[in-house]
Amino acid sequence: MKFPKNVILESVAEGRNHPTYGLEFVQELGNDDAGFYEMLVVIFKYKDKYYSVDIQHLERNNYDDWSDEVECPEVVRKETVHYYWEEVKEVVHN
């Protein structure tokens, strides 16, 4: 889905909601050990669906090349269930 560049930069890239447009900031992934945000994947919610956008600050900002609208792929949010296995030994008393 395409979103206006100014909405993405004003809210999603800044880590905050855009109540007028209806975007909800969810999560930012990708800072390195030194805390520099060179490559980010930002997840945001719009009309009960999740979308992502890549923001890169390597040698050049990728958003400088964006047109007026930015293509953001839909993200399927998955919950992981972890199982813990413990062997139980029955103590038999005779």
C-alpha positions, -999 to +999 in steps of 0.1 A: +000+000+000+012+035-007+014+062+020+022+099+016+059+106+021+053+135+045+031+113+068+058+086+069+085+111+077+065+131+102+053+102+122+067+068+115+103+079+110+100+099+142+085+071+162+052+086+169+015+083+159-001+104+132-037+107+146-049+129+117-040+103+091-047+074+114-012+058+116-001+041+148+036+036+154+043+001+166+080-009+166+114+001+153+140-026+145+176-023+136+199-002+157+234-014+160+255-019+192+267+017+192+232+030+191+235+044+156+203+040+135+219+033+101+193+009+088+158+006+103+127-013+097+097+006+112+064-013+118+032+008+119-005+001+120-031+015+097-068+004+097-061-028+116-033-039+093+005-037+099+029-023+074+067-017+073+090+008+058+128+007+055+147+038+065+184+039+057+210+064+068+241+048+052+260+071+029+228+088+019+193+088+032+170+066+011+140+088+018+157+116-002+149+095-033+112+087-024+085+101-045+054+117-030+041+083-020+060+055-004+052+018-011+050+000+023+045-038+023+019-054+046+034-073+075+018-103+091+022-102+128+030-136+143+030-147+179+054-174+189+044-200+214+073-217+233+068-250+249+089-262+278+095-299+282+103-313+316+108-350+322+089-361+352+101-392+370+076-409+392+090-420+425+076-453+435+076-463+471+073-500+479 
